[in-house]
Amino acid sequence: MTSAVYIALVFYLISSITFFWSGFKNSLEKMAFSLAAAGLAFNLVILVMRGRISGRLPLSSGYDFLLTFIFITVLMFLIYAAKYPVRNAGGPVIMIAALLLSAAAFIMPDKSSGLAPLPPALRSPWLTVHVLTAAASYSGFTLAAGLAAVQLHKLNQIREETIYRVVSLSFALLSLSIVFGAVWAEQAWGSYWSWDPKETWALVTWIVYAVYLHLHRQSKWRGKPSNLLVVAGFIIVLFTFFGVTYLFSGMHSYS
Amino acid sequence: MSLFNKISSMKFGIVLLGLIGVMSALGSLVSPDNFYKTMQFKLLLVLLIINLMFCTNRQIMQLFKRAGRTAKPKNKVARFGNVLIHAGILLVMVGGALNAHYGKALEVSIAEGGTVDISTLMPTREPLQVQLQQISIEYNADGSPAQYSSVINAGDGVRDQGHYIISVNHPLTLAGIKAYQQSLGYQIKMQSNFGPDQLLHIGQILSIPNTERQIRINGYAPNFDPYRAVDPSLRPDNPQVIISVYERGVALGTGIASFNQTIKIADDTYITFTGVQPFTVLRLKSDPGIPYAAAGALLLVGGICFGLLYKPLGVDANSSDVQGGLGSEAVLNQNQRCDSVNGRLKY
């Protein structure tokens, strides 16, 4: 299973570099796309294997969450890339996926935690919907950040609207994740909101993108300022996942 | 611009959101337990509630005004969704405010066989007494807990109202009070040759009569493993009590003791641990804001489906009907039109 992680990582890295390179040589774009798809296939293999070993969807630990988050990010990007010609956008998005997978491979300490039996609090159907919507929203914000990074380099109206659409979808998913998590917390802990660090930073992330959605509707905020906000929001997404997990203790300690 | 217009404006709402975001982030870093109870933070939340009230009201009025006009059906749905989202957030915040002011929550520990009169601890709709009949733990194959349950007998002090089970993720509502399975613990049963049988709790320090020695109950390990600092197993495969002995405040040593093993503490002074008495910890809560928060959550989810997933407002570059909804300032920047080349987008 570990070797599959390294193989997926290598595919993502080469794909990202090829996407960057395809800015100079258009013929490389298809190759970069295929490399990303190959990485995605190995990513899927890891998730399926972990699911088979644990006997449930691989969503119950931080390591599983990160693998799912990366998988959905690359999947979203490939769907997006199949619909629109992407060129430079693939470079940053797949590079982020590769860096996240590097973190999973080299930094995360306990890769076996998601394979152990679930503690009582996690034995709930809300686990699946809460974590899946969170992972999908993070993936959308990652895709939006990659597109926004390119948009900061070169303005394009259709891409601007695409970023808005992707952020809207991801914001909706994050809102659903927070609502599902609150319903679950009410059932399990007796409080739908406890100002737990993960909850607090999920709220901060939600606020950043809510501000973006409001500001984007005003022409003076479109372009560079709103794209900077999308990139800043993604940095907060990363802090909400990595920073809060490793710097704070709280009810989400298993994530 | 009048004060009313300022307070109800989207700009004011965005500033408030930004401030709440910054304060929330700082609060998690500085003092998470107290920060969110400060007056400054509460004031921001109250102002946001007021802003949302006016904003939602204005959106509803706009929705009715526009109802007669010819707008694209998709945008009507999206606008309706945005009204639901704002109204939902408003209701969730109102529910939270009601809970903060009128709600009550506490934890009670009940030993097996013990009874607690809940009505003396917090307001209940009718008298409520709870007797813990049994604590039940289901185990995974590795001995870690799969579920904790408390089997209780509820009554009003005169009549028996029946048996109920409270477990993790399955709370119980009785007499307007919701009871949650919070955790469980153990007290240690001890016999000695210097006094009556005792029940000791974890962390308790016991002075030994006629000596200057004390023992401290450091912990109870249901499945003690000397090679693992923390064993997730709660199955009592190798139960041990971890104790320390002190003399005049100075630690003489720490060790483990099996049940029914006689331990010499001092000359002619012996203790024996004979077993454990489990107790359950229940969280009891009354929250008058829950119906509002639940209604708000439903509106929010409905609004998301209509407003954001169905079709985000203001993304149709060719539509002339992009204003309104979140605000009326949206105008497409004609200078930022797409630079399409032969129908393909240039990126």
Chai-1 contact restraints between the chains, C-beta under 6 A:
chainA,res_idxA,chainB,res_idxB,connection_type,confidence,min_distance_angstrom,max_distance_angstrom,comment,restraint_id
A,Y84,B,L345,contact,1.0,0.0,6.0,A-B,restraint_1
A,P85,B,R344,contact,1.0,0.0,6.0,A-B,restraint_2
A,V86,B,Y347,contact,1.0,0.0,6.0,A-B,restraint_3
A,R87,B,Y347,contact,1.0,0.0,6.0,A-B,restraint_4
A,A89,B,Y347,contact,1.0,0.0,6.0,A-B,restraint_5
A,P117,B,N140,contact,1.0,0.0,6.0,A-B,restraint_6
A,P117,B,S144,contact,1.0,0.0,6.0,A-B,restraint_7
A,P120,B,P145,contact,1.0,0.0,6.0,A-B,restraint_8
A,P120,B,Q147,contact,1.0,0.0,6.0,A-B,restraint_9
A,P120,B,Y148,contact,1.0,0.0,6.0,A-B,restraint_10
A,P120,B,V168,contact,1.0,0.0,6.0,A-B,restraint_11
A,A121,B,V168,contact,1.0,0.0,6.0,A-B,restraint_12
A,S124,B,N169,contact,1.0,0.0,6.0,A-B,restraint_13
A,Q157,B,Q336,contact,1.0,0.0,6.0,A-B,restraint_14
A,Q157,B,R337,contact,1.0,0.0,6.0,A-B,restraint_15
A,Q157,B,C338,contact,1.0,0.0,6.0,A-B,restraint_16
A,I158,B,C338,contact,1.0,0.0,6.0,A-B,restraint_17
A,I158,B,L345,contact,1.0,0.0,6.0,A-B,restraint_18
A,E161,B,V315,contact,1.0,0.0,6.0,A-B,restraint_19
A,E161,B,A317,contact,1.0,0.0,6.0,A-B,restraint_20
A,Y164,B,V315,contact,1.0,0.0,6.0,A-B,restraint_21
A,R165,B,P312,contact,1.0,0.0,6.0,A-B,restraint_22
A,R165,B,V315,contact,1.0,0.0,6.0,A-B,restraint_23
A,S168,B,L308,contact,1.0,0.0,6.0,A-B,restraint_24
A,S168,B,P312,contact,1.0,0.0,6.0,A-B,restraint_25
A,A172,B,I304,contact,1.0,0.0,6.0,A-B,restraint_26
A,A172,B,L308,contact,1.0,0.0,6.0,A-B,restraint_27
A,A172,B,L309,contact,1.0,0.0,6.0,A-B,restraint_28
A,S175,B,I304,contact,1.0,0.0,6.0,A-B,restraint_29
A,V179,B,A297,contact,1.0,0.0,6.0,A-B,restraint_30
A,V179,B,V301,contact,1.0,0.0,6.0,A-B,restraint_31
A,Q187,B,N169,contact,1.0,0.0,6.0,A-B,restraint_32
A,A188,B,N169,contact,1.0,0.0,6.0,A-B,restraint_33
A,G190,B,Y180,contact,1.0,0.0,6.0,A-B,restraint_34
A,G190,B,R283,contact,1.0,0.0,6.0,A-B,restraint_35
A,G190,B,K285,contact,1.0,0.0,6.0,A-B,restraint_36
A,W195,B,P32,contact,1.0,0.0,6.0,A-B,restraint_37
A,W195,B,Y36,contact,1.0,0.0,6.0,A-B,restraint_38
A,P197,B,S28,contact,1.0,0.0,6.0,A-B,restraint_39
A,T200,B,S24,contact,1.0,0.0,6.0,A-B,restraint_40
A,T200,B,S28,contact,1.0,0.0,6.0,A-B,restraint_41
A,L203,B,S24,contact,1.0,0.0,6.0,A-B,restraint_42
A,V204,B,G21,contact,1.0,0.0,6.0,A-B,restraint_43
A,V204,B,S24,contact,1.0,0.0,6.0,A-B,restraint_44
A,V204,B,A25,contact,1.0,0.0,6.0,A-B,restraint_45
A,I207,B,L17,contact,1.0,0.0,6.0,A-B,restraint_46
A,I207,B,G21,contact,1.0,0.0,6.0,A-B,restraint_47
A,V211,B,I14,contact,1.0,0.0,6.0,A-B,restraint_48
A,V211,B,L17,contact,1.0,0.0,6.0,A-B,restraint_49
A,H214,B,I14,contact,1.0,0.0,6.0,A-B,restraint_50
A,H214,B,L326,contact,1.0,0.0,6.0,A-B,restraint_51
A,R217,B,G314,contact,1.0,0.0,6.0,A-B,restraint_52
A,R217,B,L326,contact,1.0,0.0,6.0,A-B,restraint_53
A,R217,B,G327,contact,1.0,0.0,6.0,A-B,restraint_54
A,R217,B,A330,contact,1.0,0.0,6.0,A-B,restraint_55
A,Q218,B,E329,contact,1.0,0.0,6.0,A-B,restraint_56
A,S219,B,V331,contact,1.0,0.0,6.0,A-B,restraint_57
A,S219,B,N333,contact,1.0,0.0,6.0,A-B,restraint_58
A,R222,B,N333,contact,1.0,0.0,6.0,A-B,restraint_59
